[in-house]
């Protein structure tokens, strides 16, 4: 089982930027696709971005061109760089490890308009 710990959330004004980090314990990181999902109040959890072991990426339509996912296998960490933030990006952001279907505890991102 892998443990995932997110950090980097907070309050930012619209148009600003944040970078989320997700540190993974265990040896599974290097063989696992990693992802970021988010859930806003009253809404279903939705895909933000996924990165494969080889670095291929997939993004949700609402964040394309604004968010960038990356990973550092040496540090067992996946990142989400979020630029041009909008109020509709406000949500709890969760890290996900595909190999073990593990979730982090989530980190709150609030964008004020």
C-alpha positions as a printed Julia matrix, in Angstrom:
113×3 Matrix{Float64}:
   0.0    0.0     0.0
   1.27   3.48   -0.82
   0.65   6.57    1.27
   0.11   9.88   -0.48
   0.52  13.26    1.18
  -0.57  16.39   -0.66
   0.61  19.91    0.08
   0.6   23.36   -1.49
  -3.06  24.24   -1.37
  -4.34  27.57   -0.12
  -6.14  30.77   -0.96
  -5.23  32.67   -4.11
  -6.8   35.43   -6.15
  -8.21  34.77   -9.58
  -5.47  34.86  -12.18
  -2.87  33.66   -9.7
  -0.88  30.45   -9.48
  -0.32  27.58   -7.07
   1.77  24.45   -7.17
   0.54  21.3    -5.5
   2.84  18.49   -4.47
   2.08  14.86   -3.66
   4.75  12.82   -1.93
   4.38   9.05   -2.11
   5.78   6.5     0.29
   6.64   2.98   -0.72
   8.25   1.62   -3.83
   5.19   1.72   -6.03
   5.69   5.26   -7.3
   8.13   4.44  -10.08
   5.76   1.88  -11.6
   2.52   3.77  -11.13
   0.64   6.27  -13.2
  -0.23   9.23  -10.98
  -3.13  11.61  -11.12
  -4.8   14.65   -9.67
  -8.55  14.84   -9.18
 -10.71  17.49   -7.58
 -14.09  17.74   -5.94
 -16.03  20.94   -5.46
 -18.92  21.2    -2.97
 -22.01  19.49   -4.3
 -20.2   18.1    -7.34
 -18.7   14.77   -8.32
 -14.98  14.17   -8.2
 -13.46  14.92  -11.58
 -10.21  14.27  -13.38
  -7.72  17.12  -13.43
  -4.62  15.46  -14.88
  -2.84  12.12  -15.22
   0.8   11.34  -15.9
   2.03   7.91  -16.91
   5.27   6.22  -15.92
   6.87   7.46  -19.15
   5.58  10.99  -18.69
   2.63  11.04  -21.05
  -0.07  13.38  -19.8
  -3.83  13.75  -20.03
  -5.83  16.76  -18.82
  -9.42  17.5   -18.07
 -10.96  19.87  -20.59
 -11.49  22.64  -18.05
  -7.78  22.88  -17.15
  -6.08  22.34  -20.5
  -3.54  25.04  -21.23
  -3.55  26.29  -17.63
  -2.39  23.34  -15.5
   0.7   21.19  -15.88
   1.33  17.84  -14.22
   4.86  16.54  -13.75
   6.66  13.91  -11.73
  10.04  13.37  -10.15
  10.61   9.65   -9.75
  13.77  10.17   -7.71
  11.73  12.06   -5.12
   8.57   9.93   -5.49
   6.65  13.16   -5.97
   4.08  14.35   -8.46
   3.33  18.03   -8.98
   0.46  20.09  -10.33
   1.34  23.58  -11.49
  -1.84  25.64  -11.69
  -1.78  28.96  -13.54
  -4.47  31.46  -14.48
  -6.65  30.17  -11.69
 -10.38  30.81  -11.81
 -13.02  30.79   -9.1
 -14.41  27.57  -10.6
 -11.11  25.86   -9.8
 -12.03  26.05   -6.11
 -12.14  22.48   -4.8
 -10.39  19.88   -2.71
  -7.6   18.41   -4.82
  -6.71  14.74   -4.38
  -3.64  12.81   -5.46
  -4.17   9.32   -6.88
  -1.83   6.39   -7.46
  -3.1    4.14  -10.21
  -1.12   1.01   -9.36
  -2.75   0.64   -5.94
  -5.89   2.76   -6.38
  -4.74   4.87   -3.43
  -5.93   8.38   -2.6
  -4.35  11.15   -0.6
  -6.22  13.06    2.07
  -6.78  16.07   -0.16
  -5.7   19.7    -0.08
  -8.04  22.68   -0.33
  -7.61  25.19   -3.12
  -9.73  28.34   -2.92
  -9.69  30.94   -5.67
 -11.23  34.29   -4.82
 -12.74  36.4    -7.56
